[in-house]
Amino acid sequence: MLRDLRTGFLSVIVFTILLGLGYPLLVTGVSQGIFPGKANGSLIKKNGVVVGSALIGQQFYEPLIGKNGKQEVVKGVAQTQPDPRYFQTRPSSTSDNDASTAFSNLGPNGKTTLTAFQGYIQTYLALNTAPDKKPYDPAVTSAAQLPVDAVDDSASSVDPNISVANARIQAYRIAAVRHLVLSTVDGLVATYTTGRSLGFLGEPGVNVLELNLALDPLTGSK
Amino acid sequence: MTVNGWLQIVAFCAALIILSPLLGRYMAKVYTGERVFLTPVFGGFERLLYRCFGVNPKREQDWKSYAKSLLIFSLAGWLILYVILRSQTIQPWNNYGGVTFHAAPWDVTFNTVSSFLTNTNWQYYGGETTMTYFSQMLGLAVQNFLSAAVGIVVAVALIRGIIGRSGKSLGNFYEDFTRTILYVLVPISFVSALVLVSQGSIQNLGHYVSVHGISGIAQTIALGPVASQEAIKLLGTNGGGFFNTNSAHPFENPNGFTNYYEMLLVLIIPASLVFMYGRMLGSRRQGIAIFATMFVLFIGGVTVAYAAEAHGSPAQRAAGIHTQVIANSTGGNLEGKEQRFGIAGSAIFDVVTTVTSCGAVNSSIESFTGLGGAIPMANLSASEVIFGGVGTGLYSMLLYVLLAVFIGGLMVGRTPEYLGKKVEAKEIKLVALGILITPLAALFSTSLATASAAGRASVYNTGPQGFSESIYAYLSQANNNGSAFAGYTGFIQPAAGNVGSHGVTFADLLGGFTMLFARYAPILFALAVAGALAGKRVSPVGLGTMRTDNPTFVVLLLGVILLVGALTFFPAILLGPIVQALTGRLF
């Protein structure tokens, strides 16, 4: 019995060292040698400063300015709203918090789910409506015209992609507020669209961070 | 549904059917002690390990001795993992998330340790907010290897019992175990980890990166040694995510190709073991018959889940969302799914990881439609015999095969025989117990959790969805799957912060005991069946022998599996997902 126990513990300890240190460190070493950029998170720099990861969605929000011209603050938290000058990512249950990701856990038949959807629809339609109450994209007037990814939560809560349909709708807004030609913006959307892997695996998606980074130089922003 | 979606399903099945016989042939060589191409690489090292452990690999063990080694090894694994997870504050690689990660409390740790030891990987914690790199690498990922190997060796031992021509020997636990690790799990994991990194999965030991996004909003990007763990998490049908959102997280599963590759990793060993079984028997047709049975159930699940998710949910329709496919959009129920995987990539992944005991998710099962959510539950109700976990799938399926042989024997009025060995009262009692013990554990725990106030505290959603969360939690833990309707206690996660995950003690303990019981009891029954069959004489095949390698037997086996699953679980599943599937009402 004592001998069996000794063998049991000894083998777990030896395998822990082999598989818990040897294996991952070997993979780390090789990965850092061959794919350093990807192994470290596909980080993207702007003017030499890291601004995010190509694989992790982030919020493109601006401070919410109240009627008095001051930043709105609720319970000590500065309020923000989607910045119309940038393409927006999908709804996220954690506001794209990559340090604590979570599912939305909204059920298919939930009243809370309906409320959440109605909120997403309202936000999306409001953002894509010009101050003169006309939608930027004349074809988009109600929920029925919206692609599902624009009004359904992502799974990871940091989905870096939106659908091409979603991007094309937002392109009308971007062109208007940035005073660009629509075809220029559509061209950028096409540039930052990743097709299906090997032509048939998965779904095409537009990488929002990369697309937004490419927008700024067009309008002379830094 | 789209043509492209079906193309993905067909391509996946094709790869599985082509690759698994090849790996099955290789594994048969590994367990019969033949030379394989890795023998020159690992042979000397293998012998060194035996000397170090103090075992003689040539010492043959009967079923009791084999089981004893397995249990002592598991006990050692449990204790060591518990110590690792509870000692986070003194570990290296801590404070990488910007704050010191404390250990999760004892009850969450009890659940987590039991979960990873039993190949379940049910998670009452969020990886990036709770676990240090040290715990992930030396604790959780190590058990991903070890628990997978334990499952595989039990299947190998049962096969040896079935084919044994003389004596009671089932082989040597430590030899089978070490060979599984060295010749099967490590090489495939190593290559796969590099494949994943090449696509964007991360592999580093760096601090979390704090950035200001292009709008100036602060964001912390969690890093870590992800790809190495991701590979074995899938290959060993473990399923415990490095991050809280598991394989939905872009660092675990960056694109459509990795999604496809990861699904193959999950199914490849369970499918290969079936072909390995045929080879070891010397009758490949026996393996093919079992594969066919599993495949029929698998493809049925994929079809229903894909159709249900492509159709959209009642909540979407109530909100006026158009769920049909339109140009440049996936359509369907994309709530809780990633754009890059779409509907088909999420539906197949879901079925792949619930027919096996993997339990990884690339989408939120809680947000699946009623019918779409009923499929993973039905898969779990079939006790993981549709390919199943690595090893567990095959040994559970072989118990069903014996049951089908027994029922077939009764129908024709002859003493049932399987491969020439008489299946008698003793064996069939052990088989029945082995089959019934998992559903029993699942239903007992579910009723306890549903009937008690302490159990209801874990439920997040209202209406039938709340019941679905409960039953799914215990179905998943009893079948050592690990996937979840993640609202179940999941609402506590975001508030837990970086100071160790908080849980619900009742759910932690009930789940932990359910997993341990439903893992080790069937293992003991399977080994006992192996022991009982090992010494039996083989009688020659006669005219009246019922064949177990033809379509008739496949139909009989399908019938037995569906009947046992339906009789035990149908009433319960009716109350949850089926109700939701049948109504457009919101709760």
Interface residues (C-beta under 8 A of the other chain):
Chain A: R3 D4 L5 R6 T7 G8 F9 L10 S11 V12 I13 V14 F15 T16 L19 G20 L21 Y23 P24 L26 V27 T28 V30 S31 Q32 I34 F35 K38 A39 N40 G41 S42 L43 K46 V49 V50 V51 G52 S53 A54 L55 I56 Q58 Q59 F60 Y61 E62 T80 D83 Y86 R90 T94 D96 N97 D98 A99 S100 T101 A102 F103 S104 N105 L106 G107 P108 N109 G110 K111 T112 T113 L114 F117 Q118 I121 S142 A143 A144 Q145 L146 P147 V148 D149 V151 D152 D153 S154 A155 S156 S157 V158 D159 P160 N161 I162 S163 V164 A165 N166 R168 T194 R196 S197 L198 F200 L201 G202 E203 P204 G205 L209 N212 L213 D216
Chain B: N4 L7 Q8 A11 L49 C52 F53 G54 V55 K68 S69 I72 F73 L75 A76 G77 I80 G97 G98 G126 E128 T129 M137 L138 G139 A141 V142 F145 L146 Y174 F177 I181 V186 S189 F190 A193 L194 V197 S198 Q199 G200 S201 I202 Q203 N204 L205 G206 Y208 V209 V211 H212 G213 I214 S215 I217 Q219 T220 I221 A222 L223 P225 A227 S228 Q229 F243 N244 T245 A248 H249 P250 F251 P254 N255 G256 F257 T258 N259 Y260 G312 S313 P314 A315 Q316 A318 A319 G320 I321 H322 T323 I326 A327 N328 S329 T330 G331 G332 N333 L334 E335 G336 K337 E338 Q339 R340 F341 G342 G345 S346 V361 N362 S363 S364 E366 S367 F368 T369 G370 G372 G373 Y460 N461 T462 G463 P464 Q465 F485 A486 G487 G490 F491 Q493 P494 Q580 T583 G584 R585 L586 F587
